[in-house]
Amino acid sequence: MDTRLPEPDDAAKASSLALSRRIAAEIAASDGWMPFVRYMELALHCPGLGYYGGGSRKFGTSAEGGDFVTAPEITPLFGQALARQVAQIMAASEAAILEVGAGSGRLAADLLDAWQASGETPARYLILELSGELRARQRETLAAAVPELLDRIVWLDALPEHFSGCVLGNELLDAMPVHAVAWRDDGLTERGVTLDNGRFAWAERPASGYLLDAAAEIPAQAPYVGELGLVAAGWTAEWGERLTKGALLLIDYGLPRHEYYHPDRNGGTLRCHYRHRSHDDPFWWPGLSDITAHVDFTAIAEAGHGAGLDVLGYTSQANFLINCGLGDLLTARREASEVSGLRAASAAQMLISPNEMGELFKVIALGRGVATPLLGFGRGDRLHTL
C-alpha cells in the first residue's frame, strides 16, 4: 500500500483535534500517562469522535472515500461460500445468526441472498453494531439487496445473554484494543501514551501483575516489542457463558503464537489504515485512521477452550473457502457467462492467493454441541499448529 498519506479536510481535522483534546485531558488526569489499550479504545470508539464512533466512511474503495476493502466488498463469492458453513452450524443448533461488527452490511446481504436462493433462510439475523453511521449504511445495503427479509433482521446494542446458532465475526478481532508491551533487559514494560510538547508520544512503565501473568507463556526474548490481545481473548471467553449451542466463526488476519512472537517480527503488528494507505503512526490525526493488530489465534483458542468451548477448527482463508465450495461457485459463474466467470475468477484469486488474503487471513471455529468435522475445515485443518 502507498504510505504517502493524503491531507485530511478541515472538518476531519476539527473532529480529530476535538478527540485529541479529550484524550489529552484524560492523560493529564492520569498523572501524564495512558495505557495504549485505552488510547486505542478512545481513538476507535469514542462516541461521536472515534474512528468507528464518528461519521466518516470506513469501508469501500478509494473512489468511494473508504479506507480499506474487506472480502465481502471484493466479491459476493465470499459470502456465498461462507453461507454453506454457516448453514451447517445452524442446522446443528438453531436457524439464527449473530454478526458482530457487520461493516457495510455487504456480507449480511450476500449471506441472506445465498440462503434465500437455497431455501435455507434463517429465522433471525441479528447484528451487533455500535456505530450509528455503520448501522445506517447496513440498513441501506440490506434494504436494497433483500427488502423482503428486513423483518428478520434485528440490530442489537449488546451481546445477548444467551444465544444458539452461528456467531460470525469477519475482521472483528483485529480492531479490538490491544495492550502494547515491550520485553526489556530489566523486565516487561507496558507501553503507553504521554504528551511531549503538546504531541502524543510513546512512554513505558513497568508492567502490572495481570500483564505479567498474560505474558508468562509468550516466547519473546528481550529486547522485543509487541502486543497482547487480552480484549479479544476476553471477548471470546464470554461466549463460554452465552453460547448454549452452535459455533463462533472468526475470520481475521493473524498467526499462531509461535509465529506471532517470532524474533523476526520484533516491532509488533500495529498498523493504521487511511484512504487505502497503510502507516504505523497511531498518533497521526487520532480518530481518522483505523488502528489494527494481528490476532494471536493461540490466545483465542485458549480463551475459548478455557471457557468451556470446543475448538472445532483452524485453517487459512484459502483452505476454508475452497472447502466450502468456492470452486463450484466459480464453475457456475463461468457456465452462466464467460465474462462474469472471468471477473469472478480474478476476484476469487484475491481471496485465496497466498500473496493476497489467502494465507494472511485465518478462520477459527469454537463451539458447543456441534459435531465435527465442519465443512470449512475438512482439509487443511491446522489445529495442531496452535
C-alpha positions in Angstrom: 0.0 0.0 0.0 1.1 3.6 -0.6 2.4 5.1 2.6 2.0 8.7 1.5 -1.0 10.0 3.4 -3.4 12.4 1.8 -4.2 15.6 3.8 -7.5 15.4 5.7 -10.1 18.0 5.1 -10.9 20.8 7.6 -13.9 19.0 9.1 -11.9 15.8 9.6 -9.1 17.8 11.3 -11.5 19.6 13.5 -13.0 16.2 14.7 -9.5 14.8 15.3 -8.5 17.9 17.3 -11.6 17.5 19.5 -10.7 13.9 20.1 -7.1 14.8 20.8 -8.2 17.3 23.5 -10.5 14.6 25.0 -7.5 12.1 25.2 -5.1 14.8 26.4 -7.4 15.7 29.3 -7.6 12.1 30.4 -3.8 11.8 30.2 -3.4 14.9 32.3 -5.9 13.5 34.9 -3.9 10.2 35.0 -0.5 11.5 36.0 0.6 12.2 32.5 0.4 8.6 31.2 -2.3 6.5 29.5 -2.0 2.8 28.7 -2.1 2.3 24.9 -5.0 -0.1 25.2 -7.1 2.9 26.5 -5.7 5.2 23.8 -6.7 2.7 21.1 -10.2 2.3 22.6 -10.8 6.1 22.5 -9.2 6.5 19.1 -11.5 3.9 17.6 -14.7 4.0 19.7 -15.0 7.4 21.5 -18.7 8.3 20.9 -19.1 10.9 18.1 -15.3 11.3 17.6 -13.5 7.9 17.4 -12.9 6.2 14.1 -15.9 3.9 14.5 -17.8 6.2 16.8 -17.7 9.1 14.3 -19.3 9.6 10.9 -16.5 9.0 8.4 -16.8 6.4 5.7 -14.7 3.3 6.5 -15.4 0.5 4.1 -15.1 0.9 0.3 -12.7 1.8 -2.5 -10.7 5.0 -2.6 -13.1 6.4 -5.1 -15.9 5.8 -2.6 -14.0 7.6 0.1 -13.3 4.4 2.2 -10.1 3.5 4.0 -10.0 -0.3 3.2 -11.9 -3.0 1.5 -12.9 -6.3 3.1 -13.5 -9.6 1.4 -17.3 -9.2 1.1 -16.7 -5.9 -0.8 -14.4 -7.7 -3.3 -16.8 -10.3 -4.4 -20.1 -12.0 -3.3 -18.4 -15.3 -3.7 -17.0 -14.9 -0.2 -20.5 -14.7 1.4 -21.8 -17.5 -0.9 -19.1 -19.9 0.2 -19.4 -18.9 3.8 -23.1 -19.4 3.7 -22.6 -23.1 3.3 -20.6 -23.4 6.5 -23.0 -21.2 8.5 -25.9 -23.3 7.2 -24.2 -26.4 8.6 -23.8 -24.8 12.0 -27.4 -23.5 12.1 -28.7 -27.0 11.2 -26.9 -28.4 14.2 -28.2 -25.7 16.6 -30.8 -23.0 15.7 -31.6 -21.2 12.5 -30.2 -17.9 13.8 -27.1 -15.9 13.1 -25.4 -13.1 15.0 -22.9 -11.0 13.1 -20.8 -8.8 15.3 -19.5 -5.7 13.6 -21.2 -6.1 10.2 -19.3 -3.4 8.4 -21.0 -2.1 5.3 -23.7 -4.8 5.5 -22.5 -6.4 2.3 -21.7 -9.8 4.0 -25.1 -9.9 5.6 -26.8 -9.2 2.2 -24.8 -11.8 0.4 -25.4 -14.5 3.1 -29.2 -13.8 3.1 -29.3 -13.8 -0.7 -27.5 -17.1 -0.9 -29.7 -18.7 1.7 -32.9 -17.3 0.1 -31.8 -18.9 -3.2 -31.3 -22.3 -1.5 -34.4 -22.2 0.7 -32.3 -22.1 4.0 -33.1 -18.6 5.1 -32.6 -18.2 8.9 -35.5 -17.2 11.1 -33.4 -14.4 12.7 -30.4 -12.4 11.5 -29.0 -10.3 14.4 -26.4 -7.6 14.0 -24.5 -6.1 16.9 -23.2 -2.7 15.7 -22.4 0.2 17.9 -21.6 2.7 15.1 -24.6 4.8 14.2 -23.0 5.6 10.8 -22.4 1.9 10.0 -25.9 0.9 11.2 -27.4 3.4 8.7 -25.3 2.0 5.9 -26.1 -1.6 6.8 -29.9 -0.8 6.7 -29.4 0.9 3.3 -27.4 -2.1 1.9 -29.9 -4.7 3.2 -33.0 -2.7 2.1 -31.6 -2.6 -1.5 -30.4 -6.3 -1.6 -33.0 -8.3 0.4 -36.0 -6.0 1.1 -38.3 -9.0 1.6 -36.2 -10.2 4.5 -35.8 -7.0 6.5 -38.3 -8.1 9.1 -35.9 -10.9 10.1 -33.0 -8.5 10.7 -32.6 -7.0 14.2 -29.9 -4.7 15.4 -28.6 -5.2 19.0 -26.9 -2.8 21.4 -25.2 -5.5 23.4 -24.4 -9.2 23.3 -27.4 -11.4 24.1 -27.3 -13.1 27.5 -27.8 -16.5 25.7 -27.6 -17.5 22.1 -28.0 -20.6 20.0 -26.9 -20.5 16.3 -23.9 -19.1 14.5 -21.9 -16.1 15.7 -19.9 -14.5 12.9 -17.0 -12.0 13.1 -15.3 -11.0 9.9 -12.3 -8.7 10.6 -13.6 -8.1 14.1 -10.9 -9.2 16.5 -8.1 -7.2 14.8 -9.9 -3.9 15.7 -10.2 -4.7 19.4 -7.8 -2.7 21.5 -4.6 -4.3 22.4 -2.1 -3.9 25.2 1.3 -2.6 23.8 4.2 -4.2 25.7 7.9 -4.5 25.5 10.3 -7.1 26.8 13.3 -5.2 28.1 16.5 -6.5 29.8 15.1 -5.4 33.2 11.6 -7.0 32.6 8.3 -6.5 30.9 7.1 -2.9 30.4 3.7 -1.6 29.3 3.8 0.9 26.5 1.5 3.9 26.9 0.9 7.4 25.7 2.1 10.7 27.1 2.3 14.3 26.0 5.6 15.7 24.6 5.4 19.4 23.8 1.7 19.0 23.1 2.1 15.9 20.9 1.2 12.3 21.8 4.3 10.1 22.2 5.2 6.6 23.4 6.3 6.1 27.1 6.9 2.9 29.0 6.2 1.8 32.6 6.8 -1.5 34.4 4.0 -3.9 33.6 1.4 -4.7 36.2 0.6 -8.1 37.6 -2.1 -9.2 35.2 0.1 -8.3 32.2 3.0 -10.3 33.7 0.7 -13.3 34.0 -0.6 -12.9 30.5 3.0 -12.7 29.1 4.3 -15.7 31.1 3.7 -18.1 28.2 4.8 -15.7 25.4 8.0 -17.0 23.7 9.6 -13.5 23.3 13.2 -12.6 24.3 14.3 -9.1 25.2 14.6 -6.7 23.6 11.2 -7.3 21.9 8.2 -5.0 21.2 4.8 -6.5 20.6 1.1 -6.6 21.7 -1.1 -8.7 24.0 -4.7 -9.2 22.7 -6.3 -9.5 26.1 -9.5 -7.7 25.0 -10.1 -10.1 22.1 -9.4 -13.1 24.3 -11.7 -11.9 27.0 -14.5 -11.3 24.4 -14.0 -14.9 23.1 -14.2 -16.3 26.6 -17.5 -14.5 27.3 -19.2 -16.9 24.8 -18.5 -19.8 27.2 -21.4 -18.4 29.2 -23.5 -17.0 26.4 -23.4 -19.7 23.7 -25.9 -22.5 24.5 -25.4 -24.4 21.3 -23.7 -23.6 18.0 -20.4 -22.0 17.0 -18.3 -18.9 16.6 -16.7 -18.4 13.2 -14.0 -15.8 13.4 -12.1 -14.6 10.3 -9.2 -12.3 10.6 -5.5 -11.7 9.8 -3.3 -13.3 12.4 -0.9 -16.1 13.3 -0.4 -18.9 15.9 1.6 -17.8 18.9 4.9 -19.3 17.9 4.8 -17.3 14.7 3.2 -14.2 16.1 6.1 -13.6 18.5 8.9 -14.8 16.2 12.1 -12.9 16.6 11.9 -11.6 13.0 8.6 -10.0 13.9 10.1 -7.7 16.6 8.4 -4.4 16.5 4.8 -5.6 16.8 1.9 -5.8 14.4 0.2 -2.5 15.0 -0.9 -1.0 11.7 -3.1 2.0 10.7 -5.2 2.4 7.6 -6.3 5.7 6.0 -7.6 6.1 2.4 -6.1 2.8 1.3 -2.7 3.7 2.7 -1.0 1.8 5.5 1.1 3.6 8.1 2.5 2.8 11.5 1.8 6.0 13.5 -1.3 5.6 15.7 -0.9 9.3 16.8 -1.4 10.7 13.3 -4.6 12.7 13.4 -6.3 10.5 16.1 -9.7 9.2 15.0 -9.1 9.4 11.3 -7.2 6.1 10.8 -8.3 2.6 11.6 -5.9 1.0 14.1 -5.4 -2.7 14.0 -3.2 -5.5 15.3 -2.8 -9.1 14.1 -4.7 -11.8 16.1 -2.9 -14.3 18.2 -5.1 -17.3 17.3 -3.4 -19.4 20.0 -4.7 -17.0 22.6 -8.2 -17.1 21.1 -8.2 -20.9 21.1 -7.0 -21.0 24.7 -9.6 -18.4 25.8 -12.5 -20.3 24.2 -11.4 -23.7 25.4 -10.8 -22.3 28.9 -14.4 -21.1 29.0 -15.8 -24.5 28.1 -16.0 -24.2 24.3 -14.6 -26.8 21.9 -12.0 -25.6 19.3 -13.6 -27.0 16.2 -11.1 -26.0 13.5 -8.4 -23.6 12.4 -7.2 -23.0 8.9 -6.2 -20.4 6.3 -8.9 -18.5 4.5 -7.9 -20.1 1.2 -8.4 -23.6 2.6 -11.7 -22.6 4.2 -13.2 -21.1 1.1 -12.1 -24.0 -1.1 -13.6 -26.5 1.4 -16.8 -24.5 1.3 -17.2 -24.9 -2.4 -15.6 -21.8 -3.9 -14.6 -23.9 -7.0 -18.1 -25.0 -7.6 -19.3 -21.4 -7.3 -16.8 -20.3 -9.9 -17.8 -23.0 -12.3 -21.4 -22.0 -12.1 -20.4 -18.4 -12.8 -18.4 -19.4 -15.9 -21.3 -21.6 -17.2 -23.7 -18.6 -16.8 -21.4 -16.1 -18.5 -17.8 -16.2 -19.7 -17.3 -12.6 -18.9 -18.8 -12.9 -15.4 -16.8 -16.0 -14.8 -13.5 -14.3 -15.6 -14.3 -11.4 -13.3 -15.3 -13.8 -10.6 -12.1 -15.8 -11.0 -10.0 -12.6 -10.7 -11.8 -11.6 -7.5 -11.6 -15.1 -6.1 -7.8 -15.1 -6.7 -7.5 -12.2 -4.2 -9.4 -14.2 -1.6 -7.2 -17.4 -1.9 -3.9 -16.3 -3.2 -1.0 -16.8 -0.7 0.3 -13.4 -1.8 -3.1 -11.7 -1.1 -5.6 -12.7 1.5 -5.5 -16.5 1.2 -2.7 -17.1 3.7 -2.7 -13.8 5.7 -6.3 -14.4 6.8 -7.2 -17.4 9.1 -10.5 -18.9 10.2 -11.1 -20.3 13.6 -14.3 -22.1 14.9 -15.2 -22.6 18.5 -18.5 -24.0 19.7 -20.7 -26.2 21.8 -22.8 -29.2 20.9 -21.7 -29.1 17.2 -20.3 -32.3 15.6 -17.1 -32.2 13.6 -15.7 -32.1 11.0 -17.1 -28.8 9.9 -17.3 -28.2 6.2 -14.7 -25.4 6.0 -12.1 -27.4 7.9 -12.4 -30.8 6.1 -9.0 -30.5 4.5 -6.0 -28.5 5.7 -7.1 -28.1 9.3 -4.2 -26.5 11.3 -5.3 -27.0 14.8 -2.0 -28.8 15.5 -0.1 -25.5 14.9 -1.9 -23.7 17.7 
